[in-house]
Amino acid sequence: MAAPGTGTDGGNWFSALALGVTFLKCLLIPTYHSTDFEVHRNWLAITHSLPVSQWYYEATSEWTLDYPPFFAWFEYILSHVAKYFDREMLNVHNLNYSSSRTLLFQRSSVILTDALFVYAVHECCKWIDGKKASKELTEKPKFILSVLLLWNFGLLIVDHIHFQYNGFLFGLMLLSIARLFQKRHLEGAFLFAVLLHFKHIYLYVAPAYGIYLLRSYCFTANKPDGSIRWNSFSFIRVISLGLIVFLVSALSLGPFLALNQLPQVFSRLFPFKRGLCHAYWAPNFWALYNALDKVLSVIGLQLKLLDPNKIPKSSMTSGLVQQFQHTVLPSVTPLATLICTLIAILPSVFCLWFKPQGPRGFLRCLILCALSSFMFGWHVHEKAILLAILPMSLLSVGKAGDASIFLILTTTGHYSLFPLLFTAPELPIKILLMLLFTIYSISSLKTLFRKEKPLFNWMENFYLLGLGPLEVCCEFIFPFTSWKLKYPFMPLLLTSVYCAVGITYAWFKLYVSVLTDLPVLKTKKQ
């Protein structure tokens, strides 16, 4: 990371990148949108038409409000703009309503709120080390990082085709990271606290924030060997952080506490009855576990070791969101996934405390917390991989080893999002956009680290190239085979399992890097 005060080299290129991607987003307005479009339309209607006391009880639609209160208020504010476009979208009973004006408003609201993401990227770029800076603009780390973030393929298709509001939420996260890099710890803590009350999935990375703030802000000095100086603990700083968290939480949850509705709110935020996996299998450890269970059940039936009448009716391969029982392997409970997640996170948190590496160490711990939660969490959405990909972009322009991990994680994680866009008109769009982003990412980072060893070994090259034949099989061959009727789940299964292997490999490789890196010794007061 660069020294304080370092800014971007000029601003015209950054503005051009931001305007260019905004234009692309506008071109994507007429494309396919998922049920999440109706989800957010329904939330507009709920917050606009009903009193606060009914927000988390309303159930006319199956898409009930299940985000924290700040996001509900965000929808409330948007609804007062939406009424000037089409009032009918604000009717709770207008299920699946999608007029042209409704489409224009909701798509535009995502594009406009992305302004926060653009600002956050600009702030993060100020702190990129310029030692590797080339005379060529396109080879500068700041330029490469700006493209990797602003033009991120996953964020483009999830927000501006599939439809969600991840851009401004990731903007809050990146801005909080930038503030921590700038040693503006209280601002960083405040932004992250606010973010948690917008979308609770960011609890995945809360351990990294908590340990880093305690280690680098509440303790003000280290010993010469890098270990903590216990007598440097500041109660005032702890109280300041606690006060920020308390005030933000009070502002968010206070009205529902006064209405005695906190249990209802939390039941919406944490619906454990939805099942282990999301409808589109997230490519994590449980995808591999489920696939192994399926293979063992098929073998068991073939060898007549299993009774067909005793096999559970709810099959993971149906793609349904539900509770179920595994056939051969032990069934997984929410408690089991929580224990696995905590075990996976602990080594990274341990390193952040005992092997401090400054902001870079915090960022790596954050990514490992996100990846570990993705790997072992309960009912993980495939889109949650972006929670690791975007911050990993910041590391990718710093070291060749991190660039290699980033490219494997990003290419595999982005491809795993393909099943989200299953309509024919979007097929060439998603293939073209991913190819462009992937080719740019690999070529730009190879150029940046051209004086170092190759970013991929033969095995990694072979694995990444395998995504091509996989896509051909799933999209162009399988639909014309007789297996389509008998095994309709097969493309999803193959995609999820293949990508799970790559994401697991990237997670393991990053962990090895973190565990083997030496701590950064720092004796002076922070």
Residue, then its C-alpha position, 0 to 999 in steps of 0.5 A: m500500500a502506498a504512503p498517506g496522501t498518495g492519489t491517483d495519477g490524474g482523473n480523466w481515465f478514471s472518469a472515462l472508465a466509470l462513464g463507460v461502465t455506466f453506459l454498458k449498464c444502461l444498455l443492459i436495462p431491457t435484459y432478463h431479470s430474475t425473481d429478485f426484481e419482483v422481490h424488490r418491487n414487493w419491498l417497495a410496496i410494503t414499505h410505502s403502503l404499510p406502517v413500520s409495525q407491519w413491515y416484517y409481518e406482511a406475507t401477501s407475497e412469498w417474497t417477504l421482507d428479509y433484509p435488515p431495517f436500514f435496507a427497508w428504509f432504503e426501499y422506503i426512500l426509493s418508493h417515494v421516488a417510484k410513485y412518480f414513475d408508476r404508482e401501481m408498483l407500490n400496491v402490495h397486491n399487484l404481484n409480479y407487476s412489471s410495467s415498462r416504467t417500473l422496469l426503468f425505475q428499478r434498473s435506474s435506481v441500481i445504476l444511480t446508487d452505484a455512484l457510491f461504489v465508484y467513489a469507494v473504488h476511487e478511494c481504494c486506488k489512492w492506496i495502491d503502491g506505485k512502485k511497479a508503475s509503468k510509463e504506460l497508463t494501462e500497465k499502472p496498478k491503479f488503472i488495472l485495479s479500477v478496471l477489475l473493480l468497476w468492470n467486474f463481470g460478476l457484479l455486472i450480471v448480478d446487479h444489472i441483469h439478474f437484478q440486485y443492489n450489491g453495488f452500493l453495498f460493496g461500495l460501503m464495504l470498500l469505503s470502510i476498508a479504505r478508511l482503515f487503510q487511511k487509519r481513520h478507524l472510527e470512520g471505517a468501523f462506522l461504515f461497516a456497522v451501517l453496512l451490517h444493518f443494510k445486509h446481514i451477509y456481511l457478518y461473514v467478515a465481521p471477525a476480521y473487522g473486530i480483531y483488526l480494530l482491537r489489535s491495531y486501534c485499541f492497542t496502540a503499540n507493539k513490542p520489538d518482536g511484533s507481539i502486542r504490548w498489553n499496557s498500551f490498551s486504550f479503554i477510551r478507544v474501545i468505548s468509542l468503538g462500542l458506542i458507534v456499534f451501539l448507536v448504529s444498532a439502536l437506530s436500526l433496531g430501536p423502533f422494532l425493539a419498541l414495538n416488541q418485534l425483534p424476534q420476528v425481525f430475526s426470524r426473517l433475517f435467519p430462516f434456517k428452514r430454507g435448507l442447506c443449499h440454495a436453489y442454484w448450488a453454491p460451489n462450496f464444500w457442501a456441493l461436493y458433499n451433496a454430489l458425493d452423496k448422490v454418487l454413493s446413492v446411485i452406486g448403492l442402488q446399482l449394487k442393491l445395497l440401498d432400498p429404493n423405497k427408503i431413499p428420501k423424497s426431497s432430492m438435492t438435485s431437484g434444485l429446490v430450496q427445502q430441508f432434506q435428508h441425505t441418502v448415504l452420508p450424514s445429514v447436515t444441520p445448521l449447527a454443524t455448518l456453524i461449527c465448520t465455519l468457525i473452525a475454518i475462520l479461526p486460523s486466519v483470525f489467529c494470524l491477524w492477532f499474532k502475526p500482524q501484517g498491517p492493512r494487507g493482513f487485515l484484507r487477507c483475513l477478511i477474504l478468508c473469513a468471506l471464503s470460509s463462510f462461503m465454503f461451509g455456511w448454511h444456505v449460501h447463495e452462489k452470489a456470495i462469492l463476490l464478497a471474496i472476489l471484490p476485496m481480493s482485487l485489491l491484493s491482486v495488483g500487489k503481489a504475484g502470488d495474490a494475483s494468481i489466487f485472484l485469477i483462479l478464484t475470480t474465473t471460477g467464481h464468475y463462471s459459477l454464476f452462469p446458471l443465474l442467467f438461463t435464458a437464450p438471449e442472455l447466453p451470448i451476453k454472459i459469455l462475451l462479457m466474461l471472456l472480455f473480463t477474464i482475458y483482460s484480468i489475466s493479460s493485465l496481471k501477467t504484464l504487471f508481474r512479467k518479471e516474476k515467475p508465471l502466475f499459473n502452473w500446468m495444473e492450474n492452466f489445465y483446470l481453467l481451460g477446462l471451463g471451456p469444454l464444460e460450458v460447451c457440454c452444458e449449454f450446447i450439447f446436453p440440451f440435445t441429448s436424451w439425458k435432458l429429461k432424465y437428468p435435468f439437474m446435470p448441468l447445474l451439478l457439473t457446474s457447481v462441482y467443477c467450480a467448487v474444486g477451483i474455489t476450494y483450491a484458491w481458498f486453500k492456496l490463500y490460507v497456505s500463503v497467510l500461514t507461511d508469511l512472516p509478521v510485519l514488525k512495528t515498534k513505534k506507536q500506531 
